[in-house]
């Protein structure tokens, strides 16, 4: 197994789920999802246990799905409620159901052991509900690359100067030191670029006509949710690092959903403390984000393709790779913990450990 399964992953925005059956795939598991009349979103294994036809090829009848092959019908909990031609329903006639939670216009699915699904573990930010902030859901960026490449790119401020020179970065930051912290649960990387021209994004939305102090804070929450806190403020204000709300501040949120080994969807949105309620501004920001994210997509797909080729020597790691290196190790540890079972301390064991 190469995915962390005991985790909440974003299936899409609330607007993506209605009455029609929706087929999608997360961590290699095919799902069929729909919204019940009550408003609750359901997620089921997209495979009839009879002849294995995907249930998404069937039809919805009320809050049930009828298989398109022989009419076996399943409710939102995965229970078979009808087998045409017989009165009984065998115990094995069911499909797996996956826990679903919906908040802030985002639909989350738990892909692992349902007994471990705790809604309290779902990613959240206080700015979702605080006054003075505007939330805007973007789109899903489809990337032909392994999700680990996508996620580690989102804890890497160093690439911005080179991959996004006209949108999210410029040459002024090329040699500015990057700070990294891996001591807590969240892997963080950040830097400030002081007394420099505003980047293209803030030339448009910040209204700055002189030099600014600008920042990038990258926080990566395991297994694959990234928060990029970036913004700018007039250099003359000499803003302390902990008073970033005084400037134009934006949280770019990336919910990285692994589909398969070679396919990832980056569901992106943003929170901002400027242009509140201005949908024209949202559309303009979306356009700039899409330009920048297309640059990421090109790089990440090229990297993934190169990884599939024969390697005569191992890739090197440099100082800026501290965050990504720790991230990959933590993912490996999580996967290992899911694929083994700890039986606890032995009783009367003849094995004695001395270190």
C-alpha positions in Angstrom: 0.0 0.0 0.0 1.4 3.4 -0.9 -1.4 5.6 0.4 -2.3 6.7 3.9 -5.9 5.5 4.2 -6.8 6.4 7.8 -7.3 10.1 6.8 -9.9 12.5 5.6 -9.6 13.4 1.9 -11.4 16.1 0.0 -13.8 14.6 -2.6 -14.9 18.0 -3.9 -16.8 21.1 -3.1 -20.4 21.0 -1.8 -21.6 22.4 -5.1 -20.3 19.2 -6.9 -22.7 16.9 -5.2 -26.4 16.8 -5.9 -29.0 14.2 -7.0 -27.1 12.6 -9.9 -24.7 9.8 -9.1 -21.1 10.9 -9.2 -18.2 8.5 -9.8 -14.8 9.3 -8.5 -11.6 7.6 -7.2 -9.6 8.3 -4.1 -6.5 6.3 -3.0 -7.2 3.8 -5.7 -10.7 3.1 -4.4 -13.6 3.8 -6.8 -16.6 5.5 -5.1 -20.1 6.5 -6.1 -21.4 9.5 -4.3 -24.8 11.3 -4.2 -26.7 13.7 -2.0 -29.8 12.2 -0.3 -33.1 14.0 -0.1 -32.2 15.0 3.5 -29.1 16.8 2.2 -26.5 14.3 3.5 -23.8 13.2 1.1 -23.2 9.5 0.8 -20.2 7.6 -0.5 -20.3 3.9 -1.5 -18.0 1.4 -3.0 -18.6 1.8 -6.8 -19.0 -1.9 -7.5 -22.0 -4.2 -7.3 -21.1 -7.4 -5.4 -23.0 -9.5 -7.9 -21.3 -9.0 -11.3 -19.1 -6.1 -10.3 -20.7 -3.5 -12.6 -20.0 0.0 -11.2 -23.1 1.3 -9.4 -22.5 4.6 -11.0 -23.7 3.0 -14.2 -27.0 2.3 -12.6 -29.8 4.7 -11.6 -30.9 6.4 -8.5 -34.3 5.5 -7.0 -35.1 7.8 -4.1 -32.2 7.5 -1.7 -31.1 4.1 -3.2 -29.0 3.0 -6.2 -30.3 0.3 -8.5 -27.6 -1.6 -10.3 -27.8 -1.3 -14.0 -27.1 -5.0 -14.7 -29.6 -7.0 -12.7 -31.4 -4.5 -10.5 -29.9 -5.2 -7.1 -30.6 -2.1 -5.0 -28.6 -0.5 -2.2 -29.3 2.2 0.3 -27.0 5.0 1.5 -25.5 2.8 4.1 -24.5 0.2 1.5 -27.2 -2.3 2.6 -28.9 -4.3 -0.1 -32.7 -3.6 0.1 -33.8 -5.5 -3.0 -32.8 -8.5 -5.1 -35.2 -8.8 -8.1 -36.7 -12.3 -8.3 -36.3 -13.3 -4.7 -37.5 -12.2 -1.3 -34.4 -12.6 0.7 -31.2 -10.6 0.6 -28.0 -12.5 1.4 -25.7 -11.1 4.1 -22.9 -10.8 1.6 -25.1 -8.6 -0.7 -23.7 -5.2 0.5 -21.3 -2.5 -0.6 -18.8 -0.8 1.6 -19.9 2.7 2.8 -17.4 5.4 3.6 -17.8 8.1 6.3 -18.5 11.6 4.8 -18.4 15.0 6.5 -19.3 18.3 5.0 -18.3 21.7 6.3 -17.4 25.1 4.9 -18.6 24.0 1.5 -16.1 21.1 1.4 -17.0 17.4 1.2 -14.5 15.1 3.0 -14.4 11.3 2.8 -12.6 8.9 5.3 -10.9 6.2 3.3 -9.6 4.0 6.1 -11.0 2.0 9.0 -14.5 3.6 9.7 -14.1 2.9 13.4 -11.2 5.4 13.4 -13.0 8.2 11.6 -13.1 11.2 13.9 -14.6 14.4 12.4 -12.5 16.4 14.9 -9.5 15.5 12.8 -10.8 17.3 9.7 -8.6 20.3 8.8 -10.0 23.7 9.8 -8.9 27.3 10.1 -10.5 30.0 12.3 -10.6 32.4 9.4 -13.4 30.3 7.8 -15.8 31.7 10.3 -14.1 34.9 11.5 -15.5 38.3 10.3 -13.2 40.2 7.9 -12.4 37.2 5.8 -13.8 36.0 2.5 -13.8 32.3 1.4 -13.8 31.4 -2.2 -13.8 27.9 -3.6 -11.7 27.4 -6.7 -11.3 24.3 -8.9 -9.6 21.0 -9.0 -6.2 20.8 -10.7 -5.8 17.4 -12.3 -2.1 16.4 -12.3 -0.5 13.3 -13.8 1.9 12.8 -11.0 2.2 11.0 -7.7 0.6 12.9 -4.8 3.9 13.0 -2.8 5.5 15.2 -5.5 2.4 17.5 -5.4 2.4 17.8 -1.7 6.1 18.4 -1.1 5.9 21.2 -3.8 3.5 22.9 -1.4 6.1 23.1 1.4 8.8 24.5 -0.8 9.0 28.3 -1.0 12.3 28.1 -2.9 10.7 27.1 -6.2 8.4 30.2 -6.4 11.1 32.5 -7.8 11.8 30.2 -10.6 8.5 28.5 -11.5 6.3 31.6 -10.9 8.4 34.6 -11.8 5.4 36.7 -13.0 2.7 35.7 -10.6 3.7 34.6 -7.1 7.4 35.3 -7.1 10.2 37.3 -8.7 14.0 37.4 -8.7 14.2 39.4 -5.5 13.6 36.2 -3.4 16.1 33.9 -5.1 18.7 34.0 -2.3 16.6 34.9 0.6 17.0 32.2 3.3 14.2 29.8 3.9 13.3 28.9 7.5 12.1 25.3 8.2 10.5 23.7 11.2 9.8 20.0 11.5 9.5 19.7 15.3 5.7 19.8 15.4 2.9 17.9 13.7 2.8 20.5 10.9 5.8 20.8 8.6 6.5 24.5 8.1 8.7 26.6 5.8 8.7 30.3 5.5 10.6 33.5 4.5 10.2 37.2 4.3 11.4 39.3 1.4 11.9 42.8 2.8 11.9 46.1 0.9 11.3 44.7 -2.6 9.0 45.4 -5.5 5.5 43.8 -5.1 5.0 40.6 -7.1 2.5 40.5 -10.0 -0.3 39.2 -7.8 -0.1 42.1 -5.3 0.6 44.7 -8.0 -3.0 43.9 -9.1 -4.7 43.4 -5.7 -2.7 45.3 -3.2 -2.7 48.7 -4.7 1.0 49.1 -3.8 2.9 51.8 -5.6 6.3 51.4 -3.8 8.3 48.7 -2.2 6.7 46.1 0.1 7.7 43.6 2.7 6.1 40.3 1.6 6.0 36.8 3.2 5.4 33.2 2.3 4.5 30.7 5.0 4.0 27.1 3.9 2.3 24.7 6.3 1.9 21.0 5.3 -0.6 19.0 7.4 -0.3 15.2 6.9 -1.2 13.4 4.9 -1.6 16.1 2.1 -3.3 19.4 3.0 -1.2 22.5 2.5 -1.8 26.1 3.6 0.2 28.8 1.9 -0.1 32.1 3.9 1.2 34.9 1.7 0.8 38.6 1.5 2.4 42.1 1.4 2.5 45.3 3.3 4.1 48.7 2.7 7.8 48.6 3.7 7.4 51.9 5.6 5.1 50.2 8.2 7.9 47.8 9.3 5.4 45.1 10.1 6.3 42.5 12.7 5.9 38.9 11.5 3.1 38.2 14.0 1.0 41.1 12.7 0.4 40.0 9.1 -3.3 40.8 9.2 -2.3 44.5 8.9 -1.3 43.8 5.3 -3.0 42.2 2.3 -3.1 38.6 3.4 -4.3 35.5 1.6 -4.4 31.8 2.6 -4.2 29.6 -0.5 -5.5 26.2 0.6 -4.6 23.0 -1.3 -6.4 19.8 -0.5 -4.3 17.2 -2.3 -6.3 14.1 -3.1 -4.4 11.0 -4.3 -6.4 9.3 -7.0 -3.9 6.7 -8.2 -0.2 6.3 -8.1 0.2 8.5 -11.1 -2.8 10.8 -10.8 -3.6 13.5 -8.2 -6.3 16.2 -7.9 -5.3 19.4 -6.1 -8.6 21.0 -4.9 -7.6 24.6 -4.3 -9.4 27.6 -2.8 -8.5 30.7 -0.9 -9.3 32.9 2.1 -8.6 36.6 1.9 -8.9 39.8 4.0 -9.3 42.1 1.0 -12.1 42.7 -1.5 -14.6 41.1 0.7 -17.7 39.9 -1.1 -16.3 41.1 -4.5 -16.9 38.2 -6.9 -15.1 40.1 -9.7 -12.0 40.1 -7.5 -12.5 36.3 -6.9 -12.7 35.7 -10.6 -9.5 37.7 -11.3 -7.7 35.9 -8.5 -8.8 32.6 -9.9 -7.4 33.5 -13.3 -4.0 34.4 -11.8 -4.0 31.3 -9.6 -4.8 29.1 -12.6 -1.8 30.6 -14.5 0.5 29.9 -11.5 -0.9 26.4 -10.9 -0.5 25.5 -14.6 3.2 26.2 -14.1 3.3 23.8 -11.2 1.4 21.2 -13.2 3.9 21.3 -16.0 6.9 20.9 -13.7 5.3 18.1 -11.6 4.2 16.1 -14.6 7.7 16.3 -16.1 9.2 15.2 -12.8 6.9 12.3 -12.5 7.6 11.2 -16.1 11.4 11.4 -15.4 10.9 9.3 -12.3 9.5 6.4 -14.4 12.7 6.3 -16.5 15.7 4.1 -15.6 17.9 5.8 -13.0 21.6 5.4 -13.3 22.2 7.2 -10.1 20.1 8.5 -7.2 18.8 12.1 -7.2 20.6 14.4 -4.9 19.2 16.4 -1.9 20.2 19.9 -1.0 19.6 22.3 1.9 16.1 23.4 0.7 14.9 19.8 0.8 14.6 19.6 4.6 10.8 19.9 4.7 10.1 17.5 1.8 12.5 14.9 3.2 10.9 14.9 6.6 7.4 14.8 5.0 8.2 11.7 3.0 9.6 9.9 6.0 6.4 10.7 8.0 4.2 9.4 5.2 6.3 6.1 5.1 5.9 5.8 8.9 2.1 6.3 8.7 1.8 3.7 5.9 3.9 1.3 7.9 1.7 1.8 11.0 -1.4 0.9 8.9 0.0 -2.2 7.4 1.3 -3.8 10.7 -0.5 -4.6 14.0 1.0 -3.8 17.4 0.2 -6.6 19.8 1.4 -4.6 22.8 4.1 -5.4 25.4 4.9 -9.2 25.5 4.4 -11.2 28.7 7.0 -13.8 29.7 9.1 -13.1 26.6 12.5 -14.7 26.1 13.6 -11.8 24.0 15.5 -9.1 26.0 16.4 -5.8 24.4 19.4 -3.8 25.7 19.1 -0.5 23.7 
